[in-house]
Each structure stands twice: as structure tokens, then as C-alpha cells.
């Protein structure tokens, strides 16, 4: 019985194909969250105002699950299992050694999580990877120097290296070394193909997965049936991939895999598939890589807010944005103005519950900072006004700041608590 190599311990192997969710205890929810690093559920804000807001409709917004003692014990067991690298390697090895017909959904998910980290699978869609994992065969060549493919031999499989190194010696005298994650063999075609060069192992215990030519061609050439292309004015603006999260057929739908920046922004307020429930969070985390300014999103949201049917969706996007990435607003004067305008829109449309959520999110995520404002004389105007104090029963806040004044230049903002 051959153990999987030490190389595989570098991979993250778990019994669960989805990342574990870290639950925040209820004692840490609400306004006690003072850090703006990382993202958190909006339920942290909701819990802080739950007793005070009976009129807010929170349907459709995320809620943080509450752990029971049994769930905590199960999570501890999961951690114990996955912290043992030998056990993790054995789990993958077990899945690899099964015949394709004997692989369960869990086996395929295990293989999928492992294989997607290999370069050979990097540019494939999820559905293609899953189908390849369901038909792959595991092979081991124990001796170094063993010839796997002869020059001119007819090819019938696509190979991916899981461990060890192979060398391809070409007829012109050149050679090439391939290691873990690299592939060789056929291209996705049913035509007869022949090996150019000799493939031999360079080390002992080389391990591969092999996919037969017929399966490889079928899976890669039928990818079109799993995609849906959205066209506007004759141009493709979005491509979605059909995914099934299980074989029961109950959890399936389309997930966006690529689109133009404008179409990605538009999708924020469209219905999201059951297989793509975190689209908004993913967009807010990654938009910096394909947009030059967050105002491109902000201006669109303000425009859509005027449409009654889109108002709740727009508000949900902004609340998630403020709660998960408050730095986008606090460090950008233009985005601060966007937030103030959005706040005014909530006031004008009498959305008091959502306005309170926005204020609490800003208060929970804001950073302490020190501002020095110098006056030429004692009688000079302040250029800002304050609200609150002991006679009002709450803290002291900046109510207004004159645009373009020394106070504004110093960094004083409406809503700051002194």
C-alpha cells in the first residue's frame, strides 16, 4: 500500500469542500465590533437594533447561524480530522483508488477540492473539473527510468502528474521535465494522435491520474451546453455557467463566470442564483481589480434608488458595502459625499429602519482619529456645528461642516462623534 507523497501535505485537504464559517458569538455582535478589517454579516448590526425596531422588514437579508453544542462538537471533530496530514492524504488516496462507477458525491467533492489547485485544471470551469474527477483513473509507476510512452505510440489518455517528475525526450535531442500538476498526452479530439518523444519517470513512486480520450473529448467539447451567454446589441456581455451543487437536482443554477464591468455592476440588483448567493459580497471585495473608481458603482446605486422596485435591493448593497468595507468611504471624500447623499435619500423616503442600520454600521466600523483645527482668533467662526450633550441625553456629534472650509480641509465630517 503506497502512501501519497509528502508533496500532497502542502495542499489544503478537508472533509468539507466548502470553507468553514467562523461564527461570531452573540456577545460580540452589534456595536461592539469596532474593527473595519475583514467582512462580517449584517446580522451583527440587526441584533443591536432588534429590540428597538419593530417596523423594519429584514426578509431576504443574511442572518448569522447560532451554534449549538452539538454543532461545536462536530466542528471540533472536523478540525481534529483535517489537522492530521496523514489522514487527509489517505482520504484523497481512497477517493482516487475507487473505480469511477463507485465514486460518491463526497468522493468527487474531495477530488475536486484537491485537483482545482493543480495547474493542469486551472483554466477549466467548475463543471468540467467535476466531470473529469468523476471519470479519472489513478495509476502508480514505482520505478525511476520506466518508460510510460514510446515515441510514435498511439495516445489514448490525458495524464496529470500528482507526484514525482517525468522527462520527455524529443527526437531532436531536446528534453523537458514535468512535475506535480503538469499534464501530457492527448488533446481533446477523437482523431488518432501519436506521441512525439519518449516519456519516462525520473524518480521512484510517480503517481498520475488518467482520463480516457473519449471522456476527455466529450467533457471538454460539450462545455457549451453548461454555459449561457447574455448578448446586448450583438455583443456578448456576460457568460454564466450552469452548476449543480449535488446530484439531487435541487441545488442548481447559473453562476456568473465573466462579464463586462458594466454588466457586473448591473447584476448587483438582479436576482441571484441559489448556487451564487454571495455575488454582492464577492463583487464588493474584488471590484478594485476591474473598476477605476468606486463612484462608478456609487453613482449607479443612487440612480437605481429612485426606482421604487429597486430601492430595497440598492439599500441592501450599500449596507453590505459599509459593513464589510468601510475604508472605501472613510478614506475617500467623494465616497463620503456619496454616503451622505444616500443617507439623505433614506430620510426623504422615510426608510427610518434602514437609516438606523446605516448609522449603526458606520459607528461600528469607524476609526478613532485626531484632528487639529487652528483658528486665527478666538472670535473666528468654527465653520462647523455640534449637536448633543448632556442636556440632550446623548453624545456630542458634528451636525454640519461648511464645504471648502478649514474644518473640512482638516478632515472633520458630518456624523463624527467628539
C-alpha positions, 0 to 999 in steps of 0.5 A, spaced: 500 500 500 503 506 497 502 512 501 501 519 497 507 523 497 509 528 502 508 533 496 500 532 497 501 535 505 502 542 502 495 542 499 489 544 503 485 537 504 478 537 508 472 533 509 468 539 507 469 542 500 466 548 502 470 553 507 468 553 514 464 559 517 467 562 523 461 564 527 461 570 531 458 569 538 452 573 540 456 577 545 460 580 540 455 582 535 452 589 534 456 595 536 461 592 539 465 590 533 469 596 532 474 593 527 473 595 519 478 589 517 475 583 514 467 582 512 462 580 517 454 579 516 449 584 517 446 580 522 451 583 527 448 590 526 440 587 526 441 584 533 443 591 536 437 594 533 432 588 534 429 590 540 428 597 538 425 596 531 419 593 530 417 596 523 423 594 519 422 588 514 429 584 514 426 578 509 431 576 504 437 579 508 443 574 511 442 572 518 448 569 522 447 561 524 447 560 532 451 554 534 449 549 538 453 544 542 452 539 538 454 543 532 461 545 536 462 538 537 462 536 530 466 542 528 471 540 533 471 533 530 472 536 523 478 540 525 481 534 529 480 530 522 483 535 517 489 537 522 492 530 521 496 530 514 496 523 514 489 522 514 487 527 509 492 524 504 489 517 505 482 520 504 484 523 497 488 516 496 481 512 497 477 517 493 482 516 487 483 508 488 475 507 487 473 505 480 469 511 477 462 507 477 463 507 485 465 514 486 460 518 491 458 525 491 463 526 497 468 522 493 468 527 487 467 533 492 474 531 495 477 530 488 475 536 486 477 540 492 484 537 491 485 537 483 482 545 482 489 547 485 493 543 480 495 547 474 493 542 469 485 544 471 486 551 472 483 554 466 477 549 466 470 551 469 467 548 475 463 543 471 468 540 467 473 539 473 467 535 476 466 531 470 473 529 469 474 527 477 468 523 476 471 519 470 479 519 472 483 513 473 489 513 478 495 509 476 502 508 480 509 507 476 514 505 482 520 505 478 525 511 476 527 510 468 520 506 466 518 508 460 510 510 460 510 512 452 514 510 446 515 515 441 510 514 435 505 510 440 498 511 439 495 516 445 489 514 448 489 518 455 490 525 458 495 524 464 496 529 470 502 528 474 500 528 482 507 526 484 514 525 482 517 528 475 517 525 468 522 527 462 520 527 455 525 526 450 524 529 443 527 526 437 531 532 436 535 531 442 531 536 446 528 534 453 523 537 458 521 535 465 514 535 468 512 535 475 506 535 480 500 538 476 503 538 469 499 534 464 501 530 457 498 526 452 492 527 448 488 533 446 481 533 446 479 530 439 477 523 437 482 523 431 488 518 432 494 522 435 501 519 436 506 521 441 512 525 439 518 523 444 519 518 449 516 519 456 519 516 462 519 517 470 525 520 473 524 518 480 521 512 484 513 512 486 510 517 480 503 517 481 498 520 475 491 520 474 488 518 467 482 520 463 480 516 457 480 520 450 473 519 449 471 522 456 476 527 455 473 529 448 466 529 450 467 533 457 471 538 454 467 539 447 460 539 450 462 545 455 457 549 451 451 546 453 453 548 461 454 555 459 449 561 457 451 567 454 447 574 455 448 578 448 446 586 448 446 589 441 450 583 438 455 583 443 456 578 448 456 581 455 456 576 460 457 568 460 454 564 466 455 557 467 450 552 469 452 548 476 449 543 480 451 543 487 449 535 488 446 530 484 439 531 487 437 536 482 435 541 487 441 545 488 442 548 481 443 554 477 447 559 473 453 562 476 456 568 473 463 566 470 465 573 466 462 579 464 463 586 462 464 591 468 458 594 466 454 588 466 457 586 473 455 592 476 448 591 473 447 584 476 448 587 483 440 588 483 438 582 479 436 576 482 441 571 484 442 564 483 441 559 489 448 556 487 451 564 487 448 567 493 454 571 495 455 575 488 454 582 492 459 580 497 464 577 492 463 583 487 464 588 493 471 585 495 474 584 488 471 590 484 478 594 485 481 589 480 476 591 474 473 598 476 477 605 476 473 608 481 468 606 486 463 612 484 462 608 478 458 603 482 456 609 487 453 613 482 449 607 479 446 605 486 443 612 487 440 612 480 437 605 481 434 608 488 429 612 485 426 606 482 421 604 487 422 596 485 429 597 486 430 601 492 430 595 497 435 591 493 440 598 492 439 599 500 441 592 501 448 593 497 450 599 500 449 596 507 453 590 505 458 595 502 459 599 509 459 593 513 464 589 510 468 595 507 468 601 510 475 604 508 472 605 501 468 611 504 472 613 510 478 614 506 475 617 500 471 624 500 467 623 494 465 616 497 463 620 503 459 625 499 456 619 496 454 616 503 451 622 505 447 623 499 444 616 500 443 617 507 439 623 505 435 619 500 433 614 506 430 620 510 426 623 504 423 616 503 422 615 510 426 608 510 427 610 518 429 602 519 434 602 514 437 609 516 438 606 523 442 600 520 446 605 516 448 609 522 449 603 526 454 600 521 458 606 520 459 607 528 461 600 528 466 600 523 469 607 524 476 609 526 478 613 532 482 619 529 485 626 531 484 632 528 487 639 529 483 645 527 487 652 528 483 658 528 486 665 527 482 668 533 478 666 538 472 670 535 473 666 528 467 662 526 468 654 527 465 653 520 462 647 523 456 645 528 455 640 534 449 637 536 448 633 543 450 633 550 448 632 556 442 636 556 440 632 550 441 625 553 446 623 548 453 624 545 456 630 542 456 629 534 458 634 528 451 636 525 454 640 519 461 642 516 461 648 511 464 645 504 471 648 502 472 650 509 478 649 514 474 644 518 473 640 512 480 641 509 482 638 516 478 632 515 472 633 520 465 630 517 458 630 518 456 624 523 463 624 527 462 623 534 467 628 539 
